[in-house]
Amino acid sequence: MERRRRSSPKWRARLSLLVAAAAIAFLLAVAGARSLTLLGLGVAGLAATAAALWWALSHHGLLRVLAATLAALLPLAVLVHYAAVGLLWATLLALGLWALALLTGRAALSAAGRPGAPQHHEAPPPTTPFLVMNPRSGGGKVGRFHLADRARALGAEVAVLDPAHPQDVAELARRAVADGADLLGVAGGDGTQALVAGVAAQHDVPFMVISAGTRNHFALDLGLDRNDPSTCLDALTDGVELRVDLGFIADRVFVNNASFGVYAEVVQSAEYRDDKVHTILQQLPDLLTHHTGPRLTVRAGDTIIDAPQAVLISNNPYQLGDPAGMGRRPRLDTGVLGVVGVTVDNAAQAAGLLRGRHGRGLTALAADEVVVDADAPEIAVGVDGEALLLPTPVTCRIAPGALRVRVPRHRPGVPRARPPMDWRALVRLAVAQQQEREPPGAVRMWHARCGVMAGLASIRLGHAASAGPPCALVGHLRVRRPGVRLG
């Protein structure tokens, strides 16, 4: 009982605060006043590195080479200086303690605010399922896992696409429904899944995902097994149904996201598929500096993002603040689109991105409708990995609960990404639960202790440390909300 109590979010929050305080106290004890100089040097090094990376990406030729060299040497120079003054070991140990505090704190916040699982309901097995399979997807997973044979053995009709003769998969799905199919499924990439999902939603028949694509983002967010796509076939005999949202861009369905700006423009190039890296490096400078490509304007509710270089609109918001979680959506049934915009016009703004949610270059919000306009009659868009050209303005909207998805009853589930670190929320978590169980004297003592630790944790160059120490500033986004706030 005691072990369970001490592993609760409250005790994790307390441990995180104590370790963070220990990290700062240790550095102060070892370096004294020089710790502030070390902190300032680290922040300056990060800012200069970010500026150098911007120069490297936004220029050609010798300037790019010099900027890239500078970006590589600056962090090394900071470490050499720490070693020269005999404080490298202390700095690394303090950073290690702070990293432990961050991991523990985020685990506490994650345990305290877990998103509810999507509601599922029982549904009878399909009697005439129809599955579309792309033999080339995922490097040949359809053949490697014998998906067509296994599906036919379970009573499904299977249409295996012929790579030499492209077919209209949406038309195949519509014809199957007209012939009496009571379930549509896809073993293929996200783009193919989106086309068939649109038909399933239109006719209100269940849709089934078989994780035979390369990345399987939609399958990941449905909690399916991406390592063994054959397990997805269990949904035919022992499955349940979920109701999830669908994104629409113009009249086209997307299950994952639609991207505008730099990435969408680059993938339109004929050279991109033959030499991706060289094409990106060649086109980036002009696209980042607005010398080529359209100038975008994004309107979402009351918020306007002017001239962003990149915009990502997703079917439900992605988990932010965690690099590992940027490819995950905790829920697919929130009824809102996620919007992330990046606007960086110079090296100073690139360095300002290190301020995370306080930086002006990053915007994250949620809305049920987003309009992307441009100073061009049509713009490049990447929709679930497919490169398209669409007339402007482009309207993206969400259709809540539009798709019935049949999934196996027993499946791995959605990997949970931890929420962004919020020291104030961590203090509230530690103190609020304490007030429920401990006498007033202990509460006052804990309040005082947390106040000292929060004050120490707030030491940062020029602004509050709600986003974390210099080493943890990258990856946080400021959140605007026309309606719904993202974590």
C-alpha positions as CSV (number, residue, x, y, z in Angstrom):
1,M,0.0,0.0,0.0
2,E,2.8,2.4,0.9
3,R,4.7,1.5,-2.3
4,R,1.6,2.3,-4.3
5,R,1.0,5.6,-2.5
6,R,4.6,6.7,-3.1
7,S,4.4,5.9,-6.8
8,S,1.4,8.2,-7.2
9,P,1.5,11.4,-9.4
10,K,1.9,13.4,-6.2
11,W,5.1,11.7,-5.1
12,R,6.5,11.8,-8.6
13,A,5.8,15.5,-8.7
14,R,7.6,16.0,-5.4
15,L,10.5,13.9,-6.5
16,S,10.9,15.9,-9.7
17,L,10.9,19.2,-7.7
18,L,13.4,18.0,-5.2
19,V,15.8,16.7,-7.9
20,A,15.4,20.0,-9.9
21,A,16.3,21.9,-6.7
22,A,19.2,19.6,-6.0
23,A,20.6,20.2,-9.6
24,I,20.5,23.9,-9.1
25,A,21.8,23.8,-5.6
26,F,24.7,21.5,-6.6
27,L,25.7,23.9,-9.4
28,L,25.5,26.9,-7.1
29,A,27.6,25.1,-4.4
30,V,30.3,24.1,-6.9
31,A,30.5,27.1,-9.1
32,G,29.0,29.9,-6.9
33,A,28.3,33.1,-8.8
34,R,30.0,31.6,-11.9
35,S,27.0,29.3,-12.3
36,L,25.1,32.3,-13.7
37,T,27.9,32.9,-16.2
38,L,27.8,29.2,-17.2
39,L,24.0,29.5,-17.7
40,G,24.4,32.6,-19.8
41,L,27.1,31.1,-21.9
42,G,25.0,28.0,-22.5
43,V,22.0,30.1,-23.6
44,A,24.1,32.3,-25.8
45,G,25.7,29.2,-27.4
46,L,22.3,27.7,-28.2
47,A,21.0,30.9,-29.6
48,A,24.1,31.4,-31.8
49,T,23.8,27.8,-33.0
50,A,20.2,28.2,-34.0
51,A,21.1,31.4,-35.9
52,A,23.9,29.6,-37.7
53,L,21.6,26.8,-38.7
54,W,19.2,29.3,-40.1
55,W,22.0,30.9,-42.2
56,A,23.0,27.4,-43.4
57,L,19.5,26.5,-44.5
58,S,18.7,29.9,-46.0
59,H,21.9,30.5,-48.1
60,H,23.8,28.8,-50.8
61,G,27.5,28.3,-51.4
62,L,30.4,29.4,-49.2
63,L,28.1,31.2,-46.6
64,R,26.2,27.9,-46.1
65,V,29.4,26.0,-45.6
66,L,30.7,28.6,-43.1
67,A,27.4,28.7,-41.2
68,A,27.2,24.9,-41.0
69,T,30.7,24.8,-39.7
70,L,29.9,27.4,-37.1
71,A,26.8,25.6,-36.0
72,A,28.9,22.4,-35.4
73,L,31.7,24.2,-33.6
74,L,29.7,26.5,-31.3
75,P,28.5,23.7,-28.9
76,L,32.0,22.2,-28.9
77,A,33.4,25.6,-28.0
78,V,31.1,25.9,-25.0
79,L,32.0,22.5,-23.7
80,V,35.7,23.3,-24.1
81,H,35.3,26.5,-22.1
82,Y,33.5,24.5,-19.3
83,A,36.4,22.1,-19.3
84,A,39.0,24.9,-19.2
85,V,37.5,26.4,-16.1
86,G,37.3,22.9,-14.5
87,L,33.5,22.8,-14.4
88,L,32.6,20.5,-17.2
89,W,32.0,17.6,-14.9
90,A,29.8,19.7,-12.6
91,T,27.8,21.0,-15.5
92,L,27.2,17.6,-17.0
93,L,26.1,16.2,-13.6
94,A,23.8,19.1,-13.1
95,L,22.3,18.6,-16.5
96,G,21.9,14.9,-15.8
97,L,20.0,15.7,-12.6
98,W,17.8,18.2,-14.4
99,A,17.1,15.6,-17.1
100,L,16.0,13.2,-14.4
101,A,13.8,15.9,-12.9
102,L,12.2,16.5,-16.3
103,L,11.5,12.8,-16.9
104,T,10.0,12.4,-13.5
105,G,7.9,15.5,-13.7
106,R,6.5,14.7,-17.1
107,A,5.7,11.2,-15.9
108,A,3.8,12.8,-13.0
109,L,1.9,15.1,-15.2
110,S,1.1,12.3,-17.7
111,A,-0.2,10.1,-14.9
112,A,-2.3,12.9,-13.5
113,G,-3.9,13.9,-16.9
114,R,-4.2,10.8,-19.0
115,P,-6.6,11.3,-21.9
116,G,-9.6,9.1,-21.9
117,A,-9.6,6.2,-24.3
118,P,-11.9,6.4,-27.3
119,Q,-15.3,4.7,-26.6
120,H,-15.9,1.5,-28.4
121,H,-19.0,-0.5,-28.8
122,E,-19.9,-4.1,-29.7
123,A,-20.9,-4.8,-33.3
124,P,-21.6,-8.0,-35.2
125,P,-18.9,-9.3,-37.5
126,P,-19.2,-8.4,-41.1
127,T,-20.7,-10.9,-43.5
128,T,-19.4,-9.5,-46.8
129,P,-16.2,-7.6,-46.1
130,F,-14.2,-6.1,-49.0
131,L,-10.5,-5.4,-48.7
132,V,-8.1,-3.5,-51.0
133,M,-4.5,-4.5,-50.8
134,N,-1.5,-2.8,-52.3
135,P,1.3,-5.4,-52.7
136,R,4.0,-2.7,-52.9
137,S,3.2,-0.9,-49.6
138,G,5.6,-1.2,-46.8
139,G,8.2,-3.0,-48.9
140,G,5.8,-5.9,-49.8
141,K,4.1,-6.6,-46.4
142,V,1.0,-7.9,-48.2
143,G,3.0,-10.8,-49.6
144,R,5.4,-11.2,-46.7
145,F,2.6,-11.7,-44.2
146,H,0.3,-13.6,-46.6
147,L,-2.5,-11.1,-45.9
148,A,-4.6,-11.8,-49.0
149,D,-4.7,-15.5,-48.3
150,R,-5.5,-15.0,-44.7
151,A,-8.2,-12.5,-45.4
152,R,-9.9,-14.8,-47.9
153,A,-9.8,-17.7,-45.4
154,L,-11.8,-15.5,-43.1
155,G,-14.4,-14.9,-45.7
156,A,-13.3,-11.5,-47.2
157,E,-13.3,-10.5,-50.8
158,V,-9.8,-9.2,-51.6
159,A,-8.8,-6.9,-54.5
160,V,-5.0,-7.0,-54.9
161,L,-3.9,-3.9,-56.9
162,D,-1.7,-4.4,-59.9
163,P,1.2,-1.9,-59.7
164,A,1.5,-2.0,-63.5
165,H,-2.1,-0.9,-64.1
166,P,-3.1,1.9,-61.6
167,Q,-6.7,1.6,-60.4
168,D,-9.2,4.0,-58.8
169,V,-9.4,2.5,-55.3
170,A,-12.3,4.8,-54.4
171,E,-14.3,3.5,-57.4
172,L,-13.5,-0.1,-56.4
173,A,-14.8,0.7,-52.9
174,R,-18.0,2.3,-54.2
175,R,-18.6,-0.7,-56.5
176,A,-18.1,-3.1,-53.6
177,V,-20.7,-1.2,-51.5
178,A,-23.2,-1.3,-54.4
179,D,-22.6,-5.1,-54.5
180,G,-23.5,-5.5,-50.9
181,A,-20.2,-5.1,-49.0
182,D,-20.8,-4.3,-45.3
183,L,-17.2,-3.5,-44.5
184,L,-14.4,-1.8,-46.4
185,G,-10.7,-2.2,-45.5
186,V,-7.3,-1.3,-46.8
187,A,-3.8,-2.8,-46.5
188,G,-1.7,0.0,-47.8
189,G,-0.5,3.5,-47.2
190,D,-2.3,6.3,-45.5
191,G,-3.2,8.0,-48.8
192,T,-5.0,4.9,-50.0
193,Q,-6.7,4.5,-46.6
194,A,-8.0,8.0,-46.8
195,L,-9.6,7.4,-50.2
196,V,-11.4,4.3,-49.1
197,A,-12.3,5.8,-45.7
198,G,-14.1,8.6,-47.5
199,V,-16.3,6.1,-49.3
200,A,-16.9,4.1,-46.0
201,A,-18.0,7.3,-44.3
202,Q,-20.2,8.4,-47.1
203,H,-22.1,5.1,-47.1
204,D,-21.9,4.6,-43.2
205,V,-20.2,1.2,-43.4
206,P,-17.4,0.2,-41.1
207,F,-13.8,0.7,-42.2
208,M,-10.9,-1.5,-41.3
209,V,-7.2,-0.6,-41.3
210,I,-4.5,-3.2,-42.0
211,S,-1.1,-1.8,-41.0
212,A,0.7,-2.8,-44.2
213,G,2.0,0.7,-45.1
214,T,5.5,2.1,-44.5
215,R,4.8,4.5,-41.6
216,N,1.2,3.5,-40.6
217,H,0.5,6.7,-38.8
218,F,-3.3,6.2,-38.8
219,A,-2.8,2.6,-37.6
220,L,-0.6,3.9,-34.8
221,D,-3.2,6.3,-33.5
222,L,-5.9,3.6,-33.7
223,G,-3.7,1.5,-31.4
224,L,-3.1,-1.3,-33.9
225,D,-0.1,-3.6,-34.1
226,R,2.3,-2.1,-36.7
227,N,4.9,-4.9,-36.5
228,D,2.5,-7.7,-37.5
229,P,-0.3,-6.4,-39.9
230,S,-1.9,-9.9,-39.9
231,T,-3.2,-9.2,-36.4
232,C,-5.4,-6.5,-37.8
233,L,-7.4,-9.2,-39.5
234,D,-8.7,-10.3,-36.1
235,A,-11.2,-7.4,-36.4
236,L,-13.1,-9.6,-39.0
237,T,-14.0,-12.2,-36.4
238,D,-13.5,-10.5,-33.0
239,G,-13.7,-6.8,-33.3
240,V,-15.2,-3.7,-31.8
241,E,-16.2,-0.4,-33.4
242,L,-14.8,3.1,-32.8
243,R,-16.2,6.4,-34.0
244,V,-13.4,8.7,-35.2
245,D,-13.2,12.1,-37.0
246,L,-12.3,12.7,-40.6
247,G,-10.5,15.7,-42.0
248,F,-11.5,17.3,-45.3
249,I,-9.4,19.5,-47.5
250,A,-11.7,20.9,-50.2
251,D,-13.7,17.7,-51.0
252,R,-10.9,15.3,-50.3
253,V,-10.6,13.2,-47.1
254,F,-7.5,13.0,-45.0
255,V,-6.9,10.7,-42.1
256,N,-3.6,12.2,-40.9
257,N,-2.7,15.7,-42.1
258,A,-2.3,18.2,-44.9
259,S,0.9,20.2,-45.2
260,F,1.5,23.6,-46.8
261,G,4.6,25.6,-47.5
262,V,8.2,24.5,-47.8
263,Y,7.7,20.7,-47.6
264,A,4.7,20.7,-49.9
265,E,6.6,22.8,-52.5
266,V,9.7,20.7,-52.4
267,V,7.9,17.3,-52.9
268,Q,6.2,18.7,-56.0
269,S,9.6,18.9,-57.7
270,A,10.3,16.2,-60.3
271,E,13.9,15.9,-58.9
272,Y,12.7,15.2,-55.4
273,R,12.1,11.4,-55.8
274,D,15.6,10.9,-57.4
275,D,17.6,13.0,-55.0
276,K,15.7,14.1,-51.9
277,V,18.5,15.7,-49.9
278,H,20.1,17.6,-52.8
279,T,16.6,18.9,-53.9
280,I,15.7,20.1,-50.4
281,L,19.1,21.9,-49.9
282,Q,18.8,23.5,-53.3
283,Q,15.3,24.8,-52.9
284,L,15.2,25.7,-49.2
285,P,16.9,29.0,-49.3
286,D,14.5,30.6,-51.8
287,L,11.5,29.1,-50.1
288,L,12.5,30.1,-46.6
289,T,13.2,33.7,-47.7
290,H,10.0,34.0,-49.8
291,H,12.0,34.5,-53.0
292,T,10.0,31.6,-54.6
293,G,6.7,30.0,-53.7
294,P,3.4,31.6,-52.7
295,R,3.0,33.8,-49.6
296,L,0.5,32.0,-47.3
297,T,-2.1,33.4,-45.0
298,V,-3.8,31.0,-42.5
299,R,-7.1,31.9,-40.8
300,A,-8.3,29.7,-37.9
301,G,-11.1,31.2,-35.9
302,D,-9.9,34.6,-34.6
303,T,-6.2,33.8,-35.3
304,I,-4.3,34.8,-38.4
305,I,-0.9,33.4,-39.2
306,D,0.8,35.7,-41.8
307,A,3.4,34.4,-44.2
308,P,4.4,31.1,-42.5
309,Q,7.0,29.0,-44.2
310,A,5.3,25.8,-43.1
311,V,1.8,24.8,-41.9
312,L,0.6,21.5,-40.8
313,I,-3.1,20.9,-40.4
314,S,-4.0,17.5,-38.8
315,N,-7.1,15.4,-38.2
316,N,-7.1,16.0,-34.5
317,P,-4.1,17.7,-32.8
318,Y,-0.7,16.0,-32.5
319,Q,1.0,15.7,-29.1
320,L,3.2,18.7,-28.8
321,G,6.2,19.4,-26.6
322,D,7.7,15.9,-27.1
323,P,9.8,15.2,-30.2
324,A,8.8,11.5,-29.9
325,G,5.2,12.5,-29.7
326,M,5.0,14.7,-32.7
327,G,3.8,11.8,-34.8
328,R,1.1,10.8,-32.3
329,R,-2.5,11.9,-31.7
330,P,-3.8,11.0,-28.2
331,R,-7.3,11.1,-29.5
332,L,-9.0,10.9,-32.9
333,D,-12.4,12.0,-31.7
334,T,-12.0,15.5,-30.3
335,G,-13.8,17.2,-33.1
336,V,-11.1,19.7,-33.9
337,L,-8.2,20.1,-36.4
338,G,-4.7,20.7,-35.1
339,V,-2.8,23.5,-36.6
340,V,1.0,24.2,-36.3
341,G,2.6,27.1,-38.1
342,V,6.2,28.1,-38.4
343,T,7.2,31.6,-39.3
344,V,10.9,32.5,-39.3
345,D,12.3,35.3,-41.4
346,N,15.7,35.9,-40.0
347,A,18.4,34.5,-37.7
348,A,17.2,36.4,-34.7
349,Q,13.7,34.8,-35.0
350,A,15.4,31.4,-35.5
351,A,17.3,31.9,-32.2
352,G,14.0,33.0,-30.7
353,L,12.5,29.6,-31.3
354,L,14.5,28.4,-28.3
355,R,12.1,30.4,-26.2
356,G,9.5,27.7,-27.0
357,R,6.0,28.8,-26.2
358,H,7.2,32.4,-25.8
359,G,8.8,32.5,-29.2
360,R,7.0,34.3,-32.0
361,G,7.9,31.9,-34.7
362,L,5.8,28.9,-33.6
363,T,2.1,28.8,-33.3
364,A,-0.1,25.9,-32.3
365,L,-3.9,26.0,-32.1
366,A,-7.0,24.0,-32.7
367,A,-10.1,24.8,-34.7
368,D,-13.0,23.1,-36.5
369,E,-12.2,25.0,-39.8
370,V,-9.0,26.5,-41.3
371,V,-8.7,28.6,-44.4
372,V,-5.3,28.7,-46.2
373,D,-5.0,31.5,-48.8
374,A,-2.1,32.7,-50.9
375,D,-1.1,35.2,-53.5
376,A,-1.3,32.5,-56.2
377,P,-4.2,30.9,-57.9
378,E,-3.1,27.4,-56.7
379,I,-0.8,26.1,-54.1
380,A,1.1,22.8,-53.4
381,V,-0.3,20.6,-50.7
382,G,0.8,17.3,-49.2
383,V,-2.2,15.3,-48.2
384,D,-1.5,12.1,-46.3
385,G,1.8,11.8,-48.3
386,E,0.2,12.6,-51.7
387,A,1.5,15.7,-53.6
388,L,-1.4,17.8,-54.9
389,L,-2.0,21.2,-56.4
390,L,-5.2,22.9,-55.1
391,P,-6.9,26.2,-56.1
392,T,-6.9,28.9,-53.4
393,P,-8.3,29.6,-51.0
394,V,-8.1,26.1,-49.5
395,T,-10.6,25.2,-46.8
396,C,-9.9,22.5,-44.3
397,R,-12.7,21.3,-42.0
398,I,-13.4,18.4,-39.6
399,A,-16.3,16.0,-39.6
400,P,-16.7,14.7,-36.0
401,G,-17.4,11.1,-35.7
402,A,-17.8,10.6,-39.4
403,L,-16.0,7.3,-39.7
404,R,-16.9,3.9,-38.1
405,V,-13.6,2.0,-37.6
406,R,-13.6,-1.7,-36.8
407,V,-10.5,-2.8,-34.8
408,P,-9.5,-6.0,-33.1
409,R,-10.8,-6.3,-29.6
410,H,-7.3,-7.1,-28.3
411,R,-4.7,-4.7,-29.7
412,P,-1.5,-2.9,-28.3
413,G,-3.3,0.5,-27.9
414,V,-2.1,4.0,-28.6
415,P,1.4,4.8,-27.2
416,R,1.1,7.8,-24.9
417,A,3.5,10.7,-25.4
418,R,4.2,12.6,-22.3
419,P,2.9,16.1,-22.0
420,P,5.2,19.2,-22.1
421,M,6.9,20.1,-18.9
422,D,5.0,22.7,-16.9
423,W,6.7,23.6,-13.6
424,R,3.7,25.5,-12.2
425,A,1.4,22.6,-12.9
426,L,3.9,20.3,-11.2
427,V,3.9,22.4,-8.1
428,R,0.1,22.5,-8.1
429,L,0.0,18.8,-8.4
430,A,2.4,18.2,-5.5
431,V,0.7,20.7,-3.2
432,A,-3.0,20.2,-4.1
433,Q,-3.0,16.5,-3.3
434,Q,-1.0,17.1,-0.2
435,Q,-3.7,19.4,1.2
436,E,-6.3,16.6,1.1
437,R,-4.3,14.3,3.4
438,E,-1.9,16.2,5.6
439,P,-2.5,18.5,8.5
440,P,-2.2,22.3,8.0
441,G,1.3,22.6,9.5
442,A,2.7,20.1,7.0
443,V,0.8,21.9,4.2
444,R,2.4,25.2,5.1
445,M,5.8,23.7,5.3
446,W,5.4,22.0,1.9
447,H,4.1,25.3,0.4
448,A,7.3,27.0,1.6
449,R,9.5,24.3,0.3
450,C,7.9,24.3,-3.1
451,G,8.1,28.1,-3.3
452,V,11.8,27.9,-2.8
453,M,12.2,25.2,-5.3
454,A,10.0,26.9,-7.9
455,G,12.0,30.1,-7.4
456,L,15.3,28.3,-8.0
457,A,13.8,26.5,-11.0
458,S,12.8,29.9,-12.4
459,I,16.4,31.1,-12.9
460,R,16.8,31.7,-16.6
461,L,18.4,34.4,-18.8
462,G,16.0,37.3,-19.1
463,H,12.6,35.5,-18.7
464,A,10.7,33.0,-16.6
465,A,11.6,29.3,-16.8
466,S,8.1,27.8,-17.3
467,A,9.4,26.1,-20.4
468,G,12.4,24.6,-18.6
469,P,16.2,25.2,-18.5
470,P,18.2,26.2,-21.5
471,C,18.9,22.6,-22.4
472,A,15.1,21.9,-22.5
473,L,13.8,25.0,-24.2
474,V,13.7,23.4,-27.7
475,G,10.5,21.6,-28.5
476,H,8.0,23.7,-26.6
477,L,5.3,25.7,-28.5
478,R,3.3,28.6,-27.4
479,V,-0.4,27.9,-27.8
480,R,-3.0,30.2,-29.2
481,R,-6.6,29.1,-29.0
482,P,-9.5,30.3,-31.0
483,G,-11.6,27.7,-29.2
484,V,-9.6,24.8,-27.9
485,R,-6.3,24.9,-26.1
486,L,-3.6,22.3,-26.7
487,G,-1.4,20.9,-24.0
